[in-house]
Amino acid sequence: MVRIAKKSDPRRIAELKKKIRDQTYVDDAIQKIAQRLSSELVSSKRLAN
């Protein structure tokens, strides 16, 4: 099956480029991902025991 990409939104792309250059935004995003992963790991360990 061939996937066809959606048309890109130049405004959305510009917004994302701006965010990715913002070190505070990137740091916060990484922190949220780490917290989510930690929470998932703790939950899975509780279920395993």
C-alpha positions as CSV (number, residue, x, y, z in Angstrom):
1,M,0.0,0.0,0.0
2,V,1.3,3.4,-0.9
3,R,1.0,6.2,1.6
4,I,0.4,9.7,0.4
5,A,1.6,12.5,2.6
6,K,-0.7,15.2,3.7
7,K,-0.1,18.7,2.4
8,S,2.1,20.6,4.7
9,D,0.9,23.8,6.5
10,P,3.7,26.4,6.2
11,R,2.4,28.2,9.3
12,R,2.5,25.1,11.4
13,I,6.0,24.3,10.1
14,A,7.2,27.8,11.0
15,E,5.7,27.5,14.4
16,L,7.5,24.1,15.0
17,K,10.8,25.5,13.8
18,K,10.5,28.4,16.2
19,K,9.8,26.0,19.1
20,I,12.7,23.7,18.3
21,R,15.1,26.6,18.4
22,D,13.8,27.6,21.9
23,Q,16.0,25.8,24.4
24,T,13.5,26.2,27.2
25,Y,10.8,24.6,25.1
26,V,13.1,21.7,24.2
27,D,14.2,21.2,27.8
28,D,10.6,21.1,29.0
29,A,9.6,18.7,26.3
30,I,12.4,16.3,27.2
31,Q,11.5,16.6,30.9
32,K,7.8,15.7,30.1
33,I,8.9,12.7,28.1
34,A,11.3,11.5,30.8
35,Q,8.5,11.9,33.5
36,R,6.1,10.0,31.3
37,L,8.6,7.2,30.7
38,S,9.4,7.0,34.4
39,S,5.7,6.8,35.3
40,E,5.1,4.0,32.7
41,L,8.1,2.0,34.0
42,V,6.9,2.3,37.6
43,S,3.4,1.3,36.6
44,S,4.7,-1.7,34.7
45,K,6.9,-2.9,37.6
46,R,3.9,-2.6,40.0
47,L,1.8,-4.8,37.6
48,A,4.6,-7.4,37.3
49,N,4.9,-7.8,41.0
